[in-house]
Amino acid sequence: MKNHDWVLNGASCVVICIGLLSLFSAGTDQFYKQIIWIFLGGILFLIVSSLDYRIFSAHFFPALALYLVSVLGIVAVDLVGITVRGSERWIDTGLFLIEPVEPLKIALILILAKYFSVRNREVHKARNVIVPVIYFFIPAFLVFLQPDLGSLIVLFGIWLGMVIVAGTKIRHSFVIVLGGISLSVIAWLFFLYDYQKERIISFLNPSLDPLGSSYNAIQSVITVSSGGLWGKGLGQGTQSQLGFLPEATTDFIYAAIVEEMGIIVGCLIIVLFCVIVWRLCRIALRARSNFARIAVFGVALLIAIQAGFNIGMVVGILPITGLTLPLMSYGGSSMVTICVALGIAQSVHRNSYVEYEKTVIALE
């Protein structure tokens, strides 16, 4: 672990600890369950970071297997999944709930990185964008049917960002974005549920239905603004502790943190996520292979998009999408997924660092 990026590790650990403090303040058994998930995620992080990432670049099967298992898991949700808050996203194993869309995010990153790294000299050709579209569209359609609009946004953001980073021509990217806008219009007209439309409409006009579709957004903004500079203190948040703030340990944990720990800690969290994304981009730019560069950029996109959308919806500048805050919100699937993704990035950093040292020694 001496070759790990310890700035990245340190920022991630601080974010996790702040999230644990908030869960402890909530006074539920979720705090103890989250410790178990963090422990499991930590073990997987160490295992993955100790592997040579070139296993995924040299062999297509690991990425494809994870992709197929994740897609089958989403299909299984339709058959045996349970419905929570109007969405059917989880599989109940008896001991815990699994959300198959979480490992799918890593699978999509790895399979796209593998595809583009093999065709890095021909990625500018239009035909080489067709297969990535298929890789994205199949799980995206299944996720849309659940419905899970938040995860769909993350998957699309990861896919589009990786397509651009891989070297696709600007006009091809423009066509892709235009196609995405067209599909969004079609989805609004024919496929979106009424409550999803109401969330978007209420975002544009929160006063339209303050006790209905706008309730979560309004309560979230009230919670954030009531914390002040230094917060009300752990366990003293009126909005989060008395139940006015919905999902105070998952989707809206950032609001609960700002209420009890203050705007200072809220700004610190944003800075920490910026540091995490910065270090990931740094690792990607210093990677020794095209696969590693694209894959780590995918991990940076995953964390940046999900954290950005979660904080954005909490403070009222983005519509409610049901996304959790990485490394902070309660939930095992999300925690383990992000830990594995960070493990992949550290594997790239470690192996790139070792190769760099060998090169320096050889030159000397």
Beta strands, then each sheet from edge to edge (+ up, - down):
strand 1: 82-84
strand 2: 87-92
strand 3: 97-98
sheet 1: 1+ 2- 3+
end
